[in-house]
Amino acid sequence: MDPFLVALRPRPAIHGLGRTWAKMKKSLCCLLALALPVVRANAAAGEPTVIDKSGFHLFNPTPTESLRQLSIDGPGNTESPYTVDAGHFQLELSLVSYTHDRESSADAARRFDAWSIGHIALKAGLLNQLDAQLVLETYNLIDERANGSRVTHQGFGDTILRFKYNLWGNDTGPTAFAVMPYVKFPTGGIGLGNNSVEGGLILPFETALAADFYLGFTTRFDALRDEDELGYHTEFINSIALSHNLFGDLAGYLEFFSAVSTERGAPWLGTFDAGLIYGLSDNVQLDAGTNLGLTHSADDWNVFLGLAWRF
């Protein structure tokens, strides 16, 4: 399972910094100026504080000193409710991901191996609470063997367009919640997709706990093409992730993922996931992890390595 496509976790080491609101007593002219995005030094905290970020947008970027801490969607299956700051861009790159699954019975044997390399999510902060995301499956290699036969497919995969709107908690508070509609376009080659337009709605939530622990939930509703291609069915996806700052710039997470389909005969899919996130700087981080299948229908295991860069 490619963590970049399923809906990809909270950012433990990168959330939770509060914003201090400065009080200003000036003339009427200065009071009117407070309605615009203003950045001034907070003498008590020794840090710059944004009084109002609502005026920032794609063409009027949020000042560097007022950026939120870096947060990405993933690397597991639990999405982040935090958006990219207005006027800034973020590149989330799945450097490499490998998935393996093997099934055998008295009269059949099947082996499935899949590589995804260089999958990209390019995000743009449109408003303070809204960003746009373009996900590209740059290169896929799928190798499937069954009963002595072998089929291999490789090339560009599907394209996904998503928008994330943060309802609360983007800059302040212990909790955050967002809505994220998406649509998938069938740009993949033969054997790399189902040649169907699909879409859905993702609802990520996160809350800060004591002792640098963070708890994230994601509920997702997908409208997916039936196997017989005669119609669509709904799939319900849920995940819960517990993350913690380990030491320094290193954090880790544990996650449970579940997918239930309304399509007749479709099995329940569940995985247990774990990973690490390391912050190289305020704008760059590495992540790595593994997803382990808990049910017969899930892939046996998946390992991945990713990179995120904000600019």
VEXLUMTOR-349278 format. One line per field, with one value per residue: x, y, z of N, C-alpha, C in turn; residue in one letter. Coordinates in steps of 0.1 Angstrom, whole numbers. Layout:
// residues N
n.xx	c(X;...)
n.yy	c(Y;...)
n.zz	c(Z;...)
ca.xx	c(X;...)
ca.yy	c(Y;...)
ca.zz	c(Z;...)
c.xx	c(X;...)
c.yy	c(Y;...)
c.zz	c(Z;...)
resn	c(A;...)
//
This chain:
// residues 311
n.xx	c(8;7;17;15;-7;-29;-45;-24;-7;-2;19;41;65;62;40;20;30;21;5;11;-9;-4;-10;-21;-20;-29;-33;-64;-58;-38;-53;-70;-52;-47;-65;-53;-28;-3;29;48;73;72;78;78;79;99;97;85;52;21;-5;-29;-36;-53;-54;-34;-24;-21;-7;3;23;26;47;80;88;65;54;37;46;62;42;30;10;6;35;22;-11;-28;-41;-30;-45;-36;-28;-8;10;-3;7;30;48;49;66;61;76;76;102;109;89;80;61;49;32;20;2;-11;-25;-40;-42;-33;-10;2;21;28;45;54;67;70;82;95;70;49;36;25;20;2;-2;-31;-49;-50;-62;-66;-54;-41;-36;-17;-13;10;16;45;62;56;61;49;47;34;29;15;6;27;27;35;31;39;38;45;52;38;14;-19;-35;-41;-62;-65;-81;-76;-93;-89;-108;-106;-80;-56;-36;-37;-46;-53;-64;-72;-90;-100;-114;-112;-118;-114;-104;-98;-80;-79;-50;-32;-12;-19;-29;-20;-39;-75;-88;-108;-127;-126;-134;-137;-141;-121;-116;-96;-84;-68;-53;-36;-18;-8;26;40;27;7;-25;-40;-68;-84;-111;-125;-143;-149;-157;-157;-149;-167;-155;-165;-169;-194;-206;-205;-192;-192;-165;-153;-130;-109;-85;-62;-37;-10;14;47;72;104;134;154;152;138;109;83;57;28;2;-31;-50;-79;-101;-132;-154;-184;-190;-202;-191;-166;-136;-127;-101;-71;-44;-13;8;39;64;91;100;122;134;152;156;138;122;126;123;127;112;104;90;69;42;21;3;-27;-49;-61;-67;-52;-21;10;33;47;72;87;103;105;105;102;97;95;89)
n.yy	c(-12;21;47;73;75;65;79;96;114;127;153;150;162;188;203;224;248;278;310;343;370;404;434;465;500;527;555;562;558;538;518;511;500;476;458;448;424;422;422;421;425;404;414;402;374;373;366;370;379;372;393;393;369;367;382;374;359;339;357;375;367;349;362;349;346;341;317;286;256;230;207;177;156;124;105;81;68;86;117;152;180;205;234;245;275;307;318;303;273;237;207;174;144;111;92;65;35;3;-25;-57;-88;-120;-149;-181;-213;-246;-251;-229;-202;-170;-140;-107;-77;-44;-13;21;52;84;97;125;152;183;213;243;272;289;306;317;296;277;254;241;210;189;157;135;104;95;74;39;5;-26;-60;-91;-124;-156;-189;-198;-179;-146;-111;-78;-43;-9;26;59;69;75;108;131;156;178;197;215;226;243;242;249;256;260;278;282;268;235;216;206;207;197;199;180;177;156;146;120;115;95;89;70;43;12;-14;1;15;20;32;51;79;90;99;117;125;137;138;151;151;164;163;177;160;152;155;157;141;132;129;116;115;102;103;90;92;74;74;48;30;0;-34;-48;-27;-15;3;25;23;28;34;32;47;46;59;59;75;76;98;109;130;120;124;153;163;142;122;98;74;54;35;26;13;11;-2;-3;-17;-11;-26;-56;-86;-77;-77;-69;-46;-42;-26;-24;2;19;44;69;103;128;160;180;207;238;238;214;179;144;112;78;45;17;-4;-29;-57;-67;-82;-108;-98;-75;-61;-78;-64;-31;-8;24;56;90;126;160;193;227;259)
n.zz	c(0;-10;10;1;-14;-1;23;38;78;111;122;145;156;149;154;175;185;201;194;203;212;206;223;214;217;203;181;162;136;137;149;128;111;122;111;89;78;102;114;143;168;197;227;252;247;229;203;169;162;145;141;126;103;82;60;43;12;-18;-35;-17;4;36;61;66;93;105;99;102;119;101;84;71;49;58;70;71;70;82;78;79;96;91;70;42;46;35;3;1;-8;-9;-12;-12;-12;-22;-20;-24;-25;-15;-20;-9;-14;-7;-16;-11;-18;-18;-46;-59;-63;-56;-62;-54;-63;-59;-69;-62;-73;-67;-63;-62;-42;-47;-31;-27;-9;-8;6;41;54;35;11;-21;-37;-57;-68;-81;-95;-102;-112;-115;-108;-113;-105;-111;-102;-109;-107;-124;-145;-155;-151;-159;-153;-160;-155;-157;-132;-118;-114;-89;-76;-49;-23;7;35;64;93;120;144;130;136;163;195;210;194;160;129;96;63;33;1;-28;-61;-84;-114;-142;-153;-155;-170;-188;-166;-144;-132;-129;-150;-144;-133;-100;-66;-34;1;27;61;84;118;146;179;207;232;266;277;252;234;205;190;162;140;111;89;61;30;2;-33;-54;-83;-93;-93;-116;-132;-137;-121;-92;-59;-23;-1;32;51;79;102;129;147;169;180;189;203;203;208;205;172;163;158;164;153;158;142;133;107;87;62;48;25;6;-15;-29;-15;-10;10;44;52;70;86;105;113;114;121;115;119;109;115;94;92;97;75;61;60;68;64;73;71;79;68;80;70;85;80;58;33;30;18;25;35;35;28;31;21;26;17;26;17;23;8)
ca.xx	c(0;15;12;13;-20;-40;-44;-10;-5;1;33;43;75;60;28;17;35;11;7;8;-15;1;-20;-16;-28;-24;-43;-74;-52;-32;-63;-75;-42;-48;-73;-44;-18;7;39;56;80;66;89;78;83;111;94;76;38;12;-17;-40;-31;-64;-52;-24;-29;-11;2;7;27;28;61;87;89;52;50;34;56;60;33;27;0;14;38;13;-24;-36;-38;-28;-55;-29;-26;4;8;-6;18;41;47;54;69;62;82;78;114;107;80;80;50;50;21;21;-9;-10;-35;-37;-42;-29;0;3;31;27;55;51;76;67;94;93;56;50;25;29;10;2;-11;-39;-53;-44;-68;-69;-43;-44;-26;-16;-5;14;23;55;67;52;65;41;51;25;31;4;6;37;26;41;27;46;34;53;50;31;1;-30;-33;-51;-63;-72;-81;-78;-97;-89;-120;-101;-68;-45;-25;-38;-54;-48;-70;-73;-98;-101;-121;-104;-123;-104;-109;-87;-81;-73;-39;-23;-12;-26;-24;-16;-51;-88;-93;-121;-126;-130;-133;-142;-140;-113;-118;-85;-85;-56;-53;-23;-20;2;40;44;20;-3;-34;-47;-79;-88;-122;-125;-154;-144;-166;-148;-155;-168;-146;-171;-170;-208;-211;-196;-196;-186;-155;-152;-116;-106;-72;-59;-23;-4;28;54;85;113;144;159;143;132;96;78;43;21;-10;-40;-57;-90;-109;-144;-161;-198;-191;-206;-180;-153;-132;-122;-87;-66;-29;-6;18;49;74;99;101;133;134;166;155;124;115;129;122;127;104;105;81;64;28;21;-11;-33;-60;-57;-69;-42;-7;18;40;51;82;88;112;100;112;93;105;87;96)
ca.yy	c(0;33;57;85;76;63;92;98;113;139;157;152;172;200;210;228;261;288;323;353;382;416;445;478;512;538;563;556;553;525;507;506;492;463;450;442;415;430;414;429;417;402;417;392;361;374;361;378;374;377;398;388;363;364;390;368;350;334;368;383;356;350;364;337;345;338;304;275;245;221;196;170;145;112;95;70;69;96;130;163;190;218;238;253;289;314;323;294;260;226;195;161;135;97;88;51;27;-11;-33;-71;-96;-134;-157;-195;-223;-259;-252;-216;-193;-156;-131;-93;-68;-31;-2;35;60;98;102;139;160;197;220;257;279;299;315;313;284;269;251;232;199;181;145;128;91;97;61;27;-8;-37;-73;-100;-138;-165;-202;-199;-168;-133;-99;-66;-30;2;39;70;65;84;121;135;170;179;210;213;238;242;248;255;251;261;285;282;258;221;207;211;199;202;191;179;170;153;139;113;114;82;92;59;34;-1;-21;10;22;14;40;57;91;87;110;115;135;133;146;149;158;161;169;175;153;156;149;157;131;138;119;120;107;105;95;92;86;73;68;41;21;-14;-43;-51;-14;-12;14;29;19;37;28;40;45;53;56;66;75;82;102;114;135;111;132;162;166;129;118;85;73;41;38;15;17;2;2;-12;-14;-15;-35;-70;-96;-70;-80;-58;-44;-35;-26;-17;10;26;52;79;116;136;174;185;222;243;236;202;168;131;102;65;37;4;-8;-44;-62;-75;-90;-116;-90;-65;-65;-83;-53;-20;1;36;67;102;139;171;206;239;270)
ca.zz	c(0;-10;19;-5;-21;8;28;43;92;118;123;159;160;141;158;189;190;202;189;214;206;212;225;209;221;194;175;154;124;140;151;115;105;128;103;79;84;108;122;152;178;210;236;263;242;221;190;161;163;135;147;118;91;73;48;34;2;-27;-40;-5;13;50;64;70;107;110;93;111;119;89;86;58;49;59;60;72;64;89;72;87;94;89;57;39;48;23;-5;2;-15;-2;-20;-4;-22;-18;-27;-28;-17;-20;-14;-12;-9;-12;-12;-16;-14;-23;-60;-65;-57;-62;-56;-59;-58;-65;-66;-66;-72;-70;-63;-57;-39;-48;-24;-27;1;-15;17;54;58;23;1;-32;-38;-69;-65;-93;-94;-113;-118;-109;-114;-107;-110;-105;-107;-105;-113;-134;-154;-149;-158;-154;-158;-154;-161;-149;-127;-118;-109;-79;-72;-36;-16;21;42;79;100;132;150;121;142;178;202;211;184;146;121;83;53;22;-10;-38;-73;-91;-128;-147;-162;-155;-182;-187;-154;-134;-127;-133;-160;-140;-124;-86;-57;-21;11;38;73;94;131;155;192;214;245;276;275;238;226;196;186;150;134;98;84;46;23;-12;-43;-62;-94;-90;-101;-129;-139;-140;-113;-81;-45;-13;8;44;56;91;108;142;149;181;177;201;202;209;213;195;161;159;163;159;154;156;136;129;95;84;51;47;13;5;-27;-25;-15;-7;24;53;51;81;87;116;107;123;113;121;112;114;110;91;94;98;62;54;69;62;71;68;79;73;70;80;69;97;74;46;21;30;14;36;41;27;34;23;25;20;19;25;16;21;2)
c.xx	c(9;10;10;-1;-32;-41;-35;-9;-1;15;36;53;73;47;29;24;24;15;3;3;-11;-10;-14;-25;-22;-36;-53;-68;-45;-42;-69;-65;-41;-56;-65;-34;-6;16;47;62;72;77;90;83;96;110;84;62;29;-1;-29;-34;-41;-62;-41;-30;-18;-1;6;11;28;43;68;87;75;46;47;45;52;51;29;15;7;25;30;0;-33;-32;-36;-39;-49;-26;-13;1;6;6;31;38;54;55;70;65;83;90;113;98;80;69;51;37;22;9;-7;-21;-31;-35;-37;-18;1;13;29;38;53;61;70;78;91;79;57;37;30;17;12;-7;-18;-44;-47;-50;-71;-56;-49;-33;-28;-7;-3;21;33;59;62;57;57;44;42;27;20;4;15;37;31;36;33;41;42;50;43;18;-10;-26;-45;-51;-71;-71;-84;-82;-97;-100;-116;-88;-55;-33;-26;-47;-48;-54;-71;-82;-99;-110;-113;-111;-113;-111;-96;-90;-73;-62;-29;-23;-19;-20;-20;-27;-64;-95;-107;-118;-133;-128;-138;-139;-132;-114;-107;-87;-72;-58;-40;-27;-9;15;44;39;10;-12;-41;-57;-81;-100;-123;-136;-150;-156;-157;-155;-155;-158;-152;-173;-184;-213;-200;-201;-188;-176;-153;-138;-114;-92;-70;-44;-19;10;34;68;95;125;149;148;137;119;92;63;39;7;-18;-49;-67;-98;-120;-152;-176;-200;-193;-193;-167;-149;-128;-107;-82;-51;-25;6;27;59;81;99;113;134;149;167;141;116;118;129;123;118;106;95;78;49;27;6;-15;-44;-55;-57;-58;-29;1;26;44;61;84;98;107;108;101;101;95;95;86)
c.yy	c(12;43;70;87;74;75;92;107;126;142;160;163;185;207;216;240;271;301;333;365;394;426;458;489;523;546;556;551;540;514;502;498;478;453;443;433;423;421;424;420;416;403;406;379;361;368;370;371;380;381;392;382;362;372;385;359;346;345;378;373;359;352;351;335;341;325;294;265;236;210;190;160;132;114;83;72;80;110;141;174;204;221;244;268;296;319;314;280;249;214;183;150;121;92;74;44;14;-18;-47;-78;-110;-141;-171;-203;-236;-260;-239;-209;-180;-148;-117;-85;-55;-21;11;44;74;103;116;145;175;205;235;263;290;310;310;299;274;267;241;222;191;169;138;115;90;84;49;15;-19;-50;-83;-114;-147;-177;-203;-188;-155;-121;-87;-54;-20;14;48;65;76;98;125;150;171;194;208;227;236;249;255;249;252;267;285;271;244;212;214;202;206;193;191;170;167;146;132;112;102;85;80;50;21;-9;-12;18;15;22;47;69;87;99;107;127;130;143;143;157;154;169;166;169;158;149;147;146;138;126;124;110;111;96;100;85;86;68;62;32;7;-22;-46;-39;-10;0;18;24;29;28;37;36;53;49;64;64;82;85;109;119;126;118;141;165;153;126;105;84;58;44;25;21;7;7;-8;-7;-19;-24;-49;-79;-90;-73;-67;-58;-37;-37;-20;-10;17;33;62;91;124;150;178;200;225;240;223;191;155;122;88;56;24;2;-23;-48;-70;-84;-97;-108;-79;-70;-69;-72;-43;-12;13;46;79;115;150;184;217;251;282)
c.zz	c(0;-1;13;-11;-11;17;40;54;99;119;137;162;155;144;172;194;190;196;200;207;213;213;221;212;213;190;167;141;126;143;138;108;110;119;92;86;89;115;130;162;191;220;247;259;234;207;182;161;152;142;140;105;80;60;39;24;-7;-32;-29;5;27;52;69;85;113;105;104;110;107;93;72;60;48;70;61;65;71;84;83;85;91;75;55;40;35;16;-5;-5;-7;-12;-11;-14;-16;-26;-33;-19;-23;-12;-18;-6;-16;-7;-18;-10;-20;-38;-67;-57;-64;-55;-63;-54;-66;-60;-70;-63;-76;-71;-56;-53;-38;-42;-26;-17;-6;-5;30;58;46;15;-9;-33;-51;-67;-78;-90;-105;-120;-109;-116;-106;-114;-103;-111;-101;-113;-125;-145;-147;-158;-151;-161;-152;-162;-151;-145;-127;-112;-100;-76;-59;-31;-2;27;57;85;113;136;141;128;158;183;201;201;170;138;107;74;40;11;-20;-50;-79;-106;-133;-158;-163;-167;-179;-175;-143;-128;-132;-144;-157;-131;-110;-77;-43;-12;23;49;84;106;139;168;199;228;254;272;260;230;217;191;173;145;120;94;69;39;8;-21;-53;-72;-90;-98;-114;-137;-143;-132;-103;-68;-35;-4;20;50;69;96;121;144;162;179;189;197;209;216;201;184;155;166;157;160;152;151;133;118;91;72;49;34;13;-8;-23;-26;-11;7;31;52;63;81;100;110;118;115;121;113;118;107;107;93;96;86;55;64;61;70;65;77;72;77;69;80;81;92;62;34;19;24;27;43;30;34;25;29;18;24;18;25;14;17;-1)
resn	c(M;D;P;F;L;V;A;L;R;P;R;P;A;I;H;G;L;G;R;T;W;A;K;M;K;K;S;L;C;C;L;L;A;L;A;L;P;V;V;R;A;N;A;A;A;G;E;P;T;V;I;D;K;S;G;F;H;L;F;N;P;T;P;T;E;S;L;R;Q;L;S;I;D;G;P;G;N;T;E;S;P;Y;T;V;D;A;G;H;F;Q;L;E;L;S;L;V;S;Y;T;H;D;R;E;S;S;A;D;A;A;R;R;F;D;A;W;S;I;G;H;I;A;L;K;A;G;L;L;N;Q;L;D;A;Q;L;V;L;E;T;Y;N;L;I;D;E;R;A;N;G;S;R;V;T;H;Q;G;F;G;D;T;I;L;R;F;K;Y;N;L;W;G;N;D;T;G;P;T;A;F;A;V;M;P;Y;V;K;F;P;T;G;G;I;G;L;G;N;N;S;V;E;G;G;L;I;L;P;F;E;T;A;L;A;A;D;F;Y;L;G;F;T;T;R;F;D;A;L;R;D;E;D;E;L;G;Y;H;T;E;F;I;N;S;I;A;L;S;H;N;L;F;G;D;L;A;G;Y;L;E;F;F;S;A;V;S;T;E;R;G;A;P;W;L;G;T;F;D;A;G;L;I;Y;G;L;S;D;N;V;Q;L;D;A;G;T;N;L;G;L;T;H;S;A;D;D;W;N;V;F;L;G;L;A;W;R;F)
//
